[in-house]
Amino acid sequence: MVAVTKHGQATIPKRFREKLGIEAPGKVLFRETDEGAVIVEQVRSPSEMRGFAAHSEATTDEPATAILRDKREQDRDDRESEFATGE
């Protein structure tokens, strides 16, 4: 159990900070799954991420805006398909 202050702050228990490698000051990301579960993930610092893209196979020459546009179209098509099939 974690207490939340009136300012919305919560303390992540030490065992979870150690397991996730979270150091103070640091940042975490709260992500909700489709099932409603909340996942806490460590956010890596920019200095830790430096050079990551250059060594990643996921790099592309396509502009980010074009990638986002394609992804949004794909998501829209998926939603329309789900709506049409009633899933």
N, C-alpha and C positions, 0 to 999 in steps of 0.2 A: 504494500500500500504506500502511496506517495501523497503527501500533503501538498496542497496548492495554495499559494499566498493570495491575498486580495489583489495583487498585481498580475496574477496568472502565472507566477513562477513556481516551478516544481524542482525538487532535488532528485536527480537520478541516483539510485542506490549505487554504492561503491562497487559492488560485484558486477553490475551491468556496465558501469563506466570502464572498469578494467577489461571486461570481456569484449567491449566494443572499441577499446583503445581511445576513449574520449578523455582528453586532458583539458583542464581549465586554464585560460579561457578557451572555450571551444564551441562548436555548433553541432547540432543534430537536426536531422530531418524527420518529421513525423509524416508517415505515408499511410493512407487508408487503403485496405484491400477491398475487392469487390464484395467480400463477405462481411465487411465492417470492422475487421481487426485493424489495430493500429500498429504499424511497424516503426521502430526507432532505428535510424541509421546514422552512423558517423558521417559528418561532412568533412571531407578532406580540405586542407588549406590550399590556397592557390599555389603556394611554393611546392607542396607535395605533388600537385597535378602538373607542374611545369614540364613540358616535353612529352606528356602523355599522348596527346593527339598525334604528334610526329611519329611515334612508334606504334600507333594503333593501326590495325587493319581496317578500322571503321572510317578512316579518313576518306574524303571525297573532294573533288573539285567543284561539285554542285553547291551553289549558294545556299546558306541556311534557310533563307526565305522560301526557296523552291522546295527544299526538303520538308519544311513545315506545311507548305501548301499541299504537297502530295499526301502527307500524313493526315491532314485534316480532311481531305477528300476521301481517303481510305476509311477514316473513322465515320464520316457521314454515310458512305456507302454501306458500311457494316451496320450502322444503326437502322438505316432504311431496310436492309435485308432482315434484320431481327424483327423489326416492326411488321414487315410483310408476312413473315413466317410465324409471328406470335411468340417467339422465344424470349 
